[in-house]
């Protein structure tokens, strides 16, 4: 990575951090014992969509793994699927093959997710009373300078990879957001493995947690299983591309890889 490229990436990190600060405390914490459905949930959305962000916040809280099908403006692959299945190109759009549900409208999706995959079946208050217009989430998108909205025209006719990529992330992570933006712009479907903080000892980046010393995840929690996957302390983003065998940390390296492998 050149110095110029590195400087641009750091600028994007600062913008992404501003986006995170606008929407805190959502998108950080999650249950350590998720109720993961047998068949994966499928979410059609795009990163900069403020209504989609509301749903991703709820998915982080529930600590669910979902399949993401990016639908950037100008994209051809998945927007038409949404139109064929639901009758209109509106986002987010959720498909749950476990129940047969197909839902538009972010608030309806959120209530549905907590009803079927939450601990009590009730939607927490902070997820129940969003304003009709998503002012806060829209501000977050502005802070990100509108990335994650439009298709990269260079790849508009590129076929989708044979296998879904896999990304370990949580919604409020500023570094991971940069990767999700590129996945949206390149119209790359992926499995989103949520890795939210489960307790205060998890807070902070891997190299500077609030609790110093060797990191020990909550016993039998989801993060304990993630440590086994990563083979080290937990750090996001973490990308696995089963199409090439690549496994990598660090947002700058992942973004560079995605653009080189799938950007033309």
C-alpha positions as CSV (number, residue, x, y, z in Angstrom):
1,X,0.0,0.0,0.0
2,X,1.4,3.4,-1.0
3,X,1.6,6.3,1.4
4,X,-1.0,8.2,-0.5
5,X,-3.4,5.2,-0.4
6,X,-2.7,4.7,3.3
7,X,-3.5,8.4,4.0
8,X,-6.8,8.1,2.1
9,X,-7.7,5.0,4.1
10,X,-7.0,6.8,7.4
11,X,-9.2,9.6,6.3
12,X,-12.0,7.1,5.6
13,X,-11.5,5.5,9.0
14,X,-12.0,8.9,10.7
15,X,-15.2,9.5,8.6
16,X,-16.4,6.0,9.5
17,X,-15.7,6.7,13.2
18,X,-17.8,9.9,13.0
19,X,-20.6,7.8,11.6
20,X,-20.3,5.4,14.5
21,X,-20.4,8.2,17.1
22,X,-23.6,9.6,15.5
23,X,-25.5,6.4,16.2
24,X,-24.1,5.1,19.5
25,X,-24.9,3.1,21.6
26,X,-26.6,0.9,19.0
27,X,-24.6,-1.6,17.0
28,X,-22.0,-2.3,19.7
29,X,-23.4,-4.8,22.2
30,X,-25.1,-8.2,21.6
31,X,-26.4,-11.2,23.4
32,X,-23.7,-13.8,24.0
33,X,-26.1,-16.7,23.5
34,X,-27.9,-16.0,20.2
35,X,-30.9,-17.9,18.9
36,X,-29.5,-18.7,15.5
37,X,-32.1,-20.1,13.0
38,X,-31.5,-23.4,11.3
39,X,-31.6,-21.8,7.8
40,X,-29.7,-18.5,7.3
41,X,-31.7,-15.3,7.2
42,X,-31.3,-13.4,3.9
43,X,-31.1,-9.6,4.0
44,X,-31.2,-7.6,0.8
45,X,-29.9,-4.1,1.5
46,X,-27.1,-1.6,0.9
47,X,-24.7,-0.2,3.4
48,X,-25.5,3.5,3.3
49,X,-29.3,3.0,3.5
50,X,-30.4,4.5,6.8
51,X,-33.4,2.1,7.1
52,X,-31.1,-0.9,6.5
53,X,-28.8,0.3,9.2
54,X,-31.7,0.1,11.7
55,X,-32.1,-3.6,10.8
56,X,-28.4,-4.2,11.0
57,X,-28.3,-2.7,14.5
58,X,-31.0,-5.1,15.6
59,X,-29.2,-8.0,14.0
60,X,-26.1,-7.0,16.0
61,X,-28.1,-6.8,19.2
62,X,-29.4,-10.3,18.5
63,X,-25.9,-11.5,17.5
64,X,-27.3,-13.3,14.4
65,X,-25.3,-14.4,11.4
66,X,-27.1,-13.5,8.2
67,X,-26.5,-13.7,4.4
68,X,-26.2,-10.2,3.0
69,X,-27.1,-9.6,-0.7
70,X,-25.9,-6.0,-1.5
71,X,-28.3,-4.0,-3.6
72,X,-26.5,-0.8,-4.5
73,X,-28.2,1.8,-6.7
74,X,-27.6,0.8,-10.3
75,X,-27.0,-2.8,-9.4
76,X,-28.5,-5.6,-11.5
77,X,-28.0,-8.8,-9.6
78,X,-30.1,-8.7,-6.5
79,X,-32.4,-5.7,-6.9
80,X,-34.4,-7.6,-9.5
81,X,-34.7,-10.6,-7.1
82,X,-36.3,-8.3,-4.5
83,X,-38.7,-7.0,-7.2
84,X,-39.6,-10.5,-8.3
85,X,-40.1,-11.9,-4.8
86,X,-41.7,-8.9,-3.1
87,X,-43.2,-6.8,-5.9
88,X,-41.1,-3.7,-5.5
89,X,-37.5,-2.5,-5.3
90,X,-37.5,-1.4,-1.7
91,X,-34.9,-1.9,1.0
92,X,-34.3,-3.5,3.4
93,X,-36.0,-6.8,2.4
94,X,-35.8,-9.8,4.6
95,X,-36.4,-13.4,3.7
96,X,-36.7,-16.0,6.4
97,X,-36.9,-19.5,4.9
98,X,-37.5,-21.0,8.4
99,X,-40.9,-19.4,8.6
100,X,-41.6,-18.4,5.0
101,X,-41.7,-14.7,6.0
102,X,-40.8,-12.0,3.4
103,X,-40.7,-8.5,4.8
104,X,-40.2,-4.9,3.8
105,X,-40.2,-2.0,6.2
106,X,-37.4,-1.7,8.7
107,X,-39.6,-1.5,11.8
108,X,-41.6,-4.5,10.8
109,X,-38.4,-6.5,10.2
110,X,-37.1,-5.5,13.6
111,X,-40.2,-6.5,15.5
112,X,-40.2,-9.8,13.6
113,X,-36.6,-10.5,14.4
114,X,-37.0,-9.9,18.2
115,X,-40.3,-11.9,18.2
116,X,-38.7,-15.0,16.6
117,X,-35.0,-14.7,17.6
118,X,-35.0,-12.6,20.8
119,X,-34.8,-13.9,24.3
120,X,-38.3,-12.6,25.4
121,X,-40.1,-12.2,22.1
122,X,-40.4,-8.5,22.8
123,X,-38.7,-5.7,21.0
124,X,-36.5,-3.6,23.4
125,X,-37.6,0.0,23.8
126,X,-34.6,1.5,22.0
127,X,-35.5,-0.5,18.9
128,X,-39.3,0.1,19.1
129,X,-39.6,3.9,18.8
130,X,-37.6,5.1,15.8
131,X,-38.8,8.3,14.2
132,X,-40.6,7.9,10.9
133,X,-37.7,9.6,9.1
134,X,-34.3,8.2,9.9
135,X,-32.5,11.5,10.8
136,X,-29.7,9.9,12.9
137,X,-28.9,7.1,10.4
138,X,-29.0,9.6,7.6
139,X,-26.5,11.8,9.4
140,X,-24.3,8.7,9.8
141,X,-24.4,8.1,6.0
142,X,-23.5,11.8,5.4
143,X,-20.5,11.4,7.8
144,X,-19.4,8.6,5.5
145,X,-19.5,10.8,2.5
146,X,-22.2,8.7,0.8
147,X,-20.0,5.6,0.3
148,X,-21.8,2.3,0.0
149,X,-24.7,3.6,-2.2
150,X,-23.8,3.2,-5.8
151,X,-22.6,0.2,-7.9
152,X,-19.1,0.3,-9.2
153,X,-19.7,0.6,-12.9
154,X,-16.6,-1.4,-13.8
155,X,-18.1,-4.6,-12.4
156,X,-21.8,-4.2,-13.3
157,X,-21.7,-7.2,-15.6
158,X,-19.3,-9.3,-13.6
159,X,-20.8,-12.6,-12.4
160,X,-21.1,-13.2,-8.7
161,X,-18.5,-15.4,-7.1
162,X,-19.4,-19.0,-6.9
163,X,-19.3,-19.1,-3.0
164,X,-20.4,-16.4,-0.5
165,X,-17.5,-14.5,1.1
166,X,-17.5,-14.5,4.9
167,X,-17.0,-11.4,7.0
168,X,-16.7,-11.2,10.8
169,X,-18.0,-7.8,12.0
170,X,-20.3,-5.8,14.2
171,X,-22.4,-2.9,13.0
172,X,-20.6,0.0,14.8
173,X,-17.1,-1.0,14.0
174,X,-15.6,1.9,11.9
175,X,-13.0,-0.4,10.3
176,X,-15.5,-3.0,9.3
177,X,-17.8,-0.5,7.8
178,X,-15.2,0.4,5.2
179,X,-15.1,-3.2,4.1
180,X,-19.0,-3.5,4.0
181,X,-19.1,-0.3,1.9
182,X,-16.8,-1.9,-0.7
183,X,-18.7,-5.2,-0.6
184,X,-21.8,-3.2,-1.4
185,X,-20.2,-1.2,-4.2
186,X,-18.8,-4.4,-5.8
187,X,-22.1,-6.2,-5.3
188,X,-20.5,-9.1,-3.5
189,X,-22.8,-11.3,-1.4
190,X,-21.4,-12.5,1.9
191,X,-22.2,-14.2,5.2
192,X,-22.1,-11.6,7.9
193,X,-20.9,-13.2,11.2
194,X,-21.8,-10.8,13.9
195,X,-19.2,-10.4,16.7
196,X,-20.6,-7.7,19.0
197,X,-19.3,-7.0,22.5
198,X,-21.0,-9.3,25.0
199,X,-19.8,-7.6,28.3
200,X,-17.7,-4.6,29.4
201,X,-14.5,-6.7,29.4
202,X,-14.9,-7.0,25.6
203,X,-14.9,-3.2,25.0
204,X,-12.0,-1.6,23.1
205,X,-9.9,-2.8,20.2
206,X,-8.0,-6.1,20.5
207,X,-4.7,-4.3,21.4
208,X,-6.3,-1.9,23.9
209,X,-9.2,-3.5,25.8
210,X,-10.7,-1.8,28.9
211,X,-9.7,-4.9,30.9
212,X,-5.9,-5.3,30.5
213,X,-4.1,-8.7,30.3
214,X,-4.9,-11.9,28.4
215,X,-8.3,-11.8,26.8
216,X,-10.7,-14.5,27.9
217,X,-14.1,-14.5,26.3
218,X,-17.3,-15.3,28.1
219,X,-17.5,-19.1,28.6
220,X,-19.8,-20.8,26.2
221,X,-20.6,-17.4,24.5
222,X,-20.4,-16.8,20.8
223,X,-17.1,-14.9,21.1
224,X,-15.5,-18.0,22.6
225,X,-16.3,-19.9,19.3
226,X,-15.1,-17.0,17.2
227,X,-11.7,-17.1,18.9
228,X,-11.4,-20.7,17.7
229,X,-12.2,-19.6,14.2
230,X,-9.7,-16.8,14.2
231,X,-7.0,-18.7,16.0
232,X,-6.1,-15.7,18.1
233,X,-7.7,-12.8,20.0
234,X,-10.8,-11.4,18.4
235,X,-10.2,-8.7,15.8
236,X,-12.6,-7.3,13.2
237,X,-12.9,-7.1,10.3
238,X,-11.9,-10.6,9.4
239,X,-12.5,-11.8,5.9
240,X,-12.5,-15.4,4.5
241,X,-12.9,-15.9,0.8
242,X,-13.6,-19.5,0.1
243,X,-13.3,-18.9,-3.7
244,X,-9.6,-18.1,-3.3
245,X,-8.7,-19.5,0.1
246,X,-7.7,-16.0,1.4
247,X,-8.1,-15.3,5.1
248,X,-7.1,-11.9,6.3
249,X,-7.4,-9.2,9.0
250,X,-7.0,-5.4,8.7
251,X,-9.5,-3.2,6.8
252,X,-7.0,-1.6,4.5
253,X,-5.6,-4.9,3.3
254,X,-9.1,-6.4,2.9
255,X,-10.3,-3.4,0.9
256,X,-7.2,-3.6,-1.3
257,X,-7.8,-7.3,-1.9
258,X,-11.5,-7.0,-2.8
259,X,-10.8,-4.2,-5.3
260,X,-8.0,-6.2,-6.9
261,X,-9.8,-9.5,-7.0
262,X,-13.3,-8.4,-7.8
263,X,-13.1,-4.7,-8.9
264,X,-12.5,-5.2,-12.6
